[in-house]
């Protein structure tokens, strides 16, 4: 794990502060009252947005340890009226189109798949988005080529990424299942 800024020991905790390089790790024991209140507030906001498991809320990779990413993810999900989805589909494309996928049909993923999450419309409850946040700039033509066989899907490439750390935002939408039309800033 990481060494706590307060006690220097390794333990369960979170990074607080802006930016991946500048955020500081605080174990649960050393977190301030304000930090604990922030965690609680974000967990409350995540109800209806994120899935739960036996350990509580299932924060995706990044927001699972960075408090700033948690806030950014929740703001982003609310703007797009989304809640976390779940699929065994490696690309998520079959899932977006039909709501399910035979895993054998999905072999391999495009190179721009990174920090991939799947999302349902909160209004329709149906698969609405496969969201990727790669560390590289993505050619929109490459994305469109990857979804060509799925005429109901659309794609957008933009800078709006809740993961941060220099990642791009790559949206693959099923517009028929989308509850709101919000375009990422260009």
Secondary structure, 3 states (H helix, E strand, C coil): CCECCCCCCECCEEEECCCCCCCEEEECCCCCHHHHHHHHHHHHHCCCCCCEECCEECCCCCCCCEHHHHHHHHHHHHHHCEEECCCCCCCCHHHHHHCCCCHHHCCCCCCCCCCCEEEEECCCCCEEEEEECCCCCCCHHHHHHHCCCCCCEEEEEECCCCCCCCCCEEEEEEHHHCCCCCCCCC
